[in-house]
């Protein structure tokens, strides 16, 4: 009986040792798989600086924070949109136009692409005189309609038709635009240098050779100081059923848009603009954007537009946790704010752990390491 008890005791010791060895092997395998998943890369935060330790033993600083672009808001007194429910052809192009100022409207058919861009870079005084006199792009277009002077008006439907024979545009890639519509400001006063003086709309019309649907190819903004910018619609997460593609193809309405300066001399010193349409009175569009919630947290209002994808979909709180757009997954290169961010709580409420660290010092070093581990694993504190 005694011998049996001794043998059982020895077996229990062996089982204990085996259990410890199995657990140790499991922990080692878990650590190895974790490091393999991380690809031998970890990020530590030392004295507020992010350091990255790679598999080759080298140490390099972590990628810098996403920069904010300084934007200036500019008002566009015109709107131009293609009629959504109308199938435009050369026989009739239906569009909707509105203006807050007296202006001149001219439709030019079969325009040379090269000559159009050269004309757009002319000084404002020369461009205005040529547009008002009807000599703009003369000799570089297949048909010019005489300019029409119009008084300020709300949204009106405008029908344009090609009075000449069919345009000779050739096969793709084409050297001519089917239709270019100039909306040129017409007043006697001297405008402010940053004031919008012309809106140029390049329209493609579907035909038997180029079967792409009728749409606006580009919209250009001309300012009194000679600056030329290309308008690009912002994708505002408003929950509308209208698709982003429809917004882009029909043109600029009463909404926010990004005006990227065209690079004529290789100089990118001038920043981009945030352009607002006629409907944005006293920042109403900016305020209405604030009523929409962030697509990530669904708590704070959205306030930041991401570049280069132009999705306006997140708040300041979620922005710091992202490096890709949550809508299209493209990398975020820069951003700008479309509204104030007063909704963000003070720093002491956002991260009480930092306040605790500075207040208690070394006595709470365990909490400090716990916070670092939490940040490393990607969890929220």
C-alpha positions, -999 to +999 in steps of 0.1 A: +000+000+000+028+024+009+047+016-024+015+023-044+011+057-026+047+066-033+043+058-070+011+078-073+029+108-056+057+105-081+033+104-110+015+135-097+048+153-097+055+142-133+020+154-144+026+188-127+059+192-146+043+182-179+015+207-174+040+235-167+060+225-198+029+224-220+018+259-207+053+273-213+053+259-248+019+274-255+030+308-242+061+307-264+041+297-295+016+325-288+044+351-285+060+339-317+028+340-336+021+375-322+055+388-333+050+371-367+016+389-371+032+422-362+060+414-387+087+422-362+075+458-359+064+476-328+059+513-319+068+527-285+061+561-272+090+577-253+088+612-239+060+620-264+080+608-294+069+578-315+099+555-323+096+525-346+118+494-341+121+473-373+132+437-378+167+448-389+174+465-356+172+500-369+154+527-351+135+554-370+109+580-362+073+571-367+054+587-396+044+623-389+009+634-381-014+641-411-010+678-419-039+702-420-043+724-451-051+760-445-082+768-465-098+801-475-135+803-482-145+819-515-180+826-526-193+817-561-222+839-573-231+814-600-245+779-601-245+757-632-260+722-634-272+699-661-308+689-658-309+655-642-341+642-658-332+654-693-312+635-719-292+662-735-282+659-772-267+683-797-302+693-807-309+705-771-289+708-739-310+716-709-293+731-678-301+751-647-284+784-641-286+810-613-267+841-605-265+868-578-248+893-600-253+907-635-234+885-659-228+875-695-235+839-708-218+825-739-220+790-753-191+779-775-192+747-795-163+725-806-136+743-786-099+734-790-087+720-757-053+736-759-066+770-768-092+770-741-066+764-714-044+791-728-073+815-728-082+807-692-047+818-681-050+852-697-053+882-673-088+889-660-092+922-679-083+906-712-105+876-706-134+898-696-132+921-727-129+891-751-159+874-734-181+905-734-172+914-770-179+878-783-143+874-795-132+848-769-117+817-786-126+832-820-108+811-847-104+782-822-140+769-820-164+755-846-193+777-836-197+807-813-230+819-800-233+857-792-230+865-755-262+872-736-264+897-708-285+886-679-296+903-647-294+885-613-320+857-610-328+826-592-325+791-606-337+791-642-339+764-669-318+772-700-319+753-733-290+755-757-289+740-791-263+737-819-276+759-848-247+749-871-242+715-888-229+686-868-196+691-850-165+675-863-149+662-832-131+632-845-124+599-827-111+596-791-088+609-778-103+641-791-086+675-793-119+695-789-145+698-762-181+696-775-194+725-755-180+752-731-202+776-713-188+809-699-206+827-671-187+860-668-193+887-643-204+920-658-203+950-636-184+983-636-169+982-602-134+969-594-137+935-578-117+923-548-086+903-559-100+871-544-135+876-558-150+851-583-154+867-617-161+838-640-173+802-639-163+781-669-182+748-675-169+721-699-197+698-710-194+664-728-224+655-750-230+618-758-227+610-795-224+579-817-186+580-816-180+587-779-209+570-760-200+582-726-231+598-709-236+635-711-219+651-681-198+680-670-161+672-675-147+701-655-156+734-639-130+762-636-131+792-613-115+824-623-107+851-597-100+888-602-063+883-593-059+859-623-059+828-602-075+798-620-088+769-599-105+736-608-137+729-589-141+695-573-172+685-554-168+674-517-185+641-508-206+651-478-220+622-458-256+636-457-274+604-461-290+615-494-301+589-519-283+608-547-250+591-556-217+609-556-214+603-593-246+621-600-235+651-580-202+653-600-218+648-634-245+674-630-223+702-618-220+728-590-252+736-572-257+753-538-230+732-521-194+732-509-167+724-533-129+722-533-112+746-556-077+733-564-054+760-580-042+749-614-005+748-616+008+770-644+043+778-634+052+749-611+046+771-580+023+756-554+027+784-529-010+793-530-033+771-509-065+756-520-099+772-516-132+760-502-159+773-527-195+777-517-224+780-541-253+805-542-273+786-516-247+789-489-258+821-473-240+832-441-224+797-439-256+778-439-241+749-457-212+747-433-237+747-404-259+720-420-228+699-424-224+701-387-258+685-382-246+653-398-229+627-375-195+612-379-198+579-398-174+562-373-186+571-339-221+584-347-218+608-318-198+639-327-208+660-358-186+655-389-162+684-394-132+673-414-127+668-452-101+642-462-077+646-490-072+635-517-104+615-517-125+645-506-148+625-484-163+647-456-173+620-431-155+621-397-151+641-366-120+654-349-121+627-322-121+598-347-096+615-371-067+609-347-073+571-348-074+567-386-048+568-414-073+557-441-106+571-452-134+550-436-155+554-468-131+544-496-101+531-476-076+553-495-047+568-475-053+602-459-026+627-471-040+658-456-073+674-444-091+706-437-120+716-414-153+727-428-167+739-395-156+748-359-148+720-335-161+734-303-179+701-296-145+685-286-142+683-248-112+698-230-079+678-230-082+669-194-116+652-201-104+635-233-073+618-217-075+617-179-047+591-179-022+618-188-035+640-160-031+612-136+004+605-147+015+641-142-003+644-109+010+612-092+043+607-109+063+575-104+038+560-079+015+551-107+040+537-132+020+505-135-010+525-148+014+542-173+026+509-187-010+497-188-019+528-209+010+522-233+000+485-237-036+496-244-025+521-270-001+495-286-030+470-289-052+496-304-079+497-277-096+528-265-089+540-230 
